[in-house]
Amino acid sequence: MGVARDLVHNGKTGYRAELKNAGDLAHGIAYILGLRPEEGEKMGRQCRQVGLDCCHPKVQAASYINLFRSLVKEK
């Protein structure tokens, strides 16, 4: 699972199957493979945007700076 809960949103950026549910995984695979090309392209653009919003190095650096500042304030 890892970070997938934050990045994968059913129908928007992919399909996140229920943990330990092979039937749901099969459903998700069929869903993704059944997308029309324009739907797949839209999903790809949305994936990229979510990735940039959550995982861009500048976003990650800002998160660490905020964490460090909060830790310093606690002392």
N, C-alpha and C positions, 0 to 999 in steps of 0.2 A: 504494500500500500504506500508507504513512504509519504512523499509530498503530494501524491496524486489527489488526495482529498481537496487540496487547495487549488489544484490546477485543472482537474478534469471535472467538467460539469456536463451531465447528461444532456445530449442534444445541442449543446453549445460548443464545447471544445472536445467532445468525444463521448465515450460511454464508459462509466465506471461500474463494473459488475459487482454484485453483492459478494462479499468474501465467502469463499468455499462453496460457491453455487455455480456448478458447471453449466447448468441450464441457462442461467442468467448470462454467463460469459458467452455461451453460444448465441443467445439472443443479441447481445451487444455486437458480436462479430458480424452477424447477419445484418444488423442495423447499419453499421458503418459501411459494409460492402454494398448495401442497397441504396446508398445515397446517390442522388443525381450528381453529375460532375460539378454543377454550380453550387450545390449544397456542400460538397466536399471542399471546394475552394473557400467558401465562406467559413466553414469550420476551421480550415487551416489558418485563415486570417485571424479568426478569434483566438485560436491557440497561441499564435504569435503575440497577439496583444496581451493576453493573460500572462504569458511568459515574461514579456517586457515589464508589465506592471508589477509582477511579483518577484522576478528573479534577475532583473537587470543589475549589473554590478553596482550602479549608483544607488539603487534601491536597497540592495544588501548592505552597502557601506553605511548608508544613512541609518539602517536598523541597528548595526553594530555601534555606531556613534551614540544613538539614543540609549542603547543598553548600557554602554560604558558610562554615560552621563548619569543614568539612574543609579548605577552602582556606586559612583563617587558620591552622589547626594546622600545615599544611605549611611555613609561612614561619618 
